[in-house]
Amino acid sequence: MIETSFHGVYLPGLMLLNGGALACSWALRRLLALAGFYRWVWHPALFDLAVYVLLLFALARFTGAFTT
C-alpha cells in the first residue's frame, strides 16, 4: 500500500484514489445528466454509487496500488 506525505501528514494511498474517483464520478455524472441518461436509470443514487465504486476500482488497478 502506498503512503504519501502531504505537508508532514501521511495519507493512505486509498484516500488519494478516493479523491480522484470522486472527481471523475462528479464529471461523469454531469455529462450523463446533460445527455439525459438518467431518464433511463431506475435508481439514480444507486447507479451513481456503482459508477463511483467502478471508477475507484479502475484507478486502483491502473495505478497498481494493491500489488502484492
Buried (B, 14 or more C-beta within 10 A) or exposed (E): EBEEEEEEEEEEBBEBBBEBBEEBBEEBBEEBEEEEBEEEEEEBEEBBEEBBEEBBEEBBEEBEBEEE
